[in-house]
Amino acid sequence: RNKDAQMSDVLMIVKKACDSLSPLVRCIYDKQSSEDLSTQKADLSYFTIADGLVQELLLRYLFKSVKFKAVVAEEDVVVDLQQQPFSVGRFKITENSEIATRIQRACDALESHSKELKMLDEGSDGLLADLTLFLDPIDGTKEFMQKKGECCTICVGFSRDGKADAGLVYRPIPPTATWAAGCSREGFFTSKLAGNVHHKQGDDNDDDGSNIGTGKATFLTSQRASDFLAKVIHEMDANRISVGGCGNKALLLLEHQDHWYILDRGLSRWDTCAAEAVLEAQGGRLVKLTPFCPTNDEAKDDVVENYTYEKTDINLDWNAEAELTRYNAREEFRSEIGNRAAGRNMLLPYSNVCGIVAHPRITKEKWEKVVDILRRVSAAVRPKFT
């Protein structure tokens, strides 16, 4: 019996599985401009066969012999890898093509990793049975299609009792993959990051918080920043870098001191579960923005709130200030897009509509400075919660 098995062991097996998936993901990435490998979903977000294949290979091959409390995965697509020609939704993979060959190699490798995971889980008093798996097979699909592969990550998160418990964020496309894994509950954090940076739990951070207000802080955003975020960036006297992917931004936070990821628009639980777990394991945070906004009914003093990670039919983190969009509104409420979400029943169950504040390990002084900025700015400029 393997009663000493830990999530750190699970994460390292998942990391090896991602190593085995990387050649397939890179192959699809390289061929997408010359072959029909992508489409748009109903909400106009993007889907590529890499999304469907990575999800299928992790769920049906790596995790096939272990039992979770529940599984929440982004993609809703039928994938058939039982015989060639393989299919991913409407896409057919040409028999004996390079992609088909790499799919078969990935299947064989993940079968082997699955056996290792099964041996670890068996007799471990339900190591995984109490956990919910949150999976984003390719976080940053838009960037994937725009040939910005450095922004794309595989995000594998595990929640326990509704809280992000452990996770792996993995960049599969760079020639040398970069990644971070952690479980704060076990005191476990390890990574291989860009610039040959390799961290383990307990690494020192000498930053004293004096960068805020001196032009040395860096603020990570997507292409568009709301008026609220623009004002926050100004008040922090921060440089702004526009990059894609929640998982990628989490890794950038770990790769650089005094980087911040603050967002008032929406993400989804599968975007943030792994990132939150990894940042917390390193000593950082990924928390809701709403408690630091006095214009919000739920604003509180000195309170840090996390998102709830459970399989559910209704959104467990409602925000009365949230605006309905094509990304967060249930189908029956699409006619209300542009209006406030009058109830949690109007929102998709896994939409993050409370914003986020994310950072690596920092001093208490620096945290308090940024919280003060968030409170002052949100009192003057309403965050655009979506």
Steps between C-alpha positions, in 0.01 A plus 500: 500500500623843403373708790790743462397607148463876466373749247861591425538150357182538295613835363833358385322222311271759337810700412651194327172455312524859378858431387357217291225722359731785400622351166138454389399852604804649323422300186143633485625850576748486211248361250193711584567765233500241220226263623141536621553438872288765678154656524294747703258397773153641559634779723753591225795371702741269322550124494782301341550125478780548756234597758296187432795263479678616815174482697419154366850363559511627857147394596468169310861384512696652790213517752297205375592269792449744787182640649436866581216653695413681174655628178451845346659549157464785252430325172176326400609295200490136391846356433561154354853359533407132487593454134618701205396733361490669840233770541458812713148629458455567127874476437647181352871433545657362183610142551874449553559876492755657734220614731348149505841349578555742786150430634581129515830566675324723752237230562770241569694734730195605700395136539835445672461810718148383586635175641742697716217721623279201573773336708541825693128538562422142594494450873570868572180543701331694220771745403300620197148391593432819697634730230332672206708529183487834313656474155575758233673300226633804312469828687558774245341344192473838329874550552557145372330596173688831485832312520578635848582159639693637798163619638334155493484265799352171611328566835425203727348599834368298792257638757422371848188613691445773242851647529784481247726236654767404246586581143733491203534779242706387200614679182522221237603696189840662572794278397571448868171473687459719808271421790416534868326260737397529860282403794509748787338253740801270460754782496593396145604728216736437210544646154713536193446848370625721217856626532609177670331612819431200722313556825418280793292577806686731736704696244565849631340811352695811599256748343399744775199657332670826412440451125135607516477864395854515360426375148651156556182296541365314194130448436389205285182549297328369191479725194224716645501663842188652657499858629532357850811299413654791310461714812648228723802472268543879515477509879753217531729687257539160334617382163231317307563180303220358286517119494244223469402200708421483872738208550775681310454810716526285814835365376616853414420605857729224623774583248525867597486696824246780535267386223126531560195348330184690590186451294141618518372307200404134499691176496381148583577262786703271272717804415581584862492181712850375413644853491358579843637180652847555353522864608384418854756220524775750411373748758297721267128547444224482243188639667180688422519872425154579644598522872729794420235705318291721731242545222422129529250376760744230605796733560662426835802612696804273514317206342647278231246286315563212262278357229304182570608196300219244503306318230171689494203603289487852645767764543631484857674840487236747389573872471204740482722747310578254221394579144365223280709420191497232233769322702324488840124507429291183488338435164151593622627841616698602190238766429613670822863543389624844603281507813594409856462140608193526724558150643753222495261292288574734209870415499684198367603288801878532454529866399728708724314830531670640811827599332842386619807633675806280449864537600803291601643502855526862620537692825204607711597862435473459125165320529356778714615765251325328211182436701489870586532587131220257408268649762570859395470438129183286521334774707552736205478268198267200503670170407347341190413165651403252226 
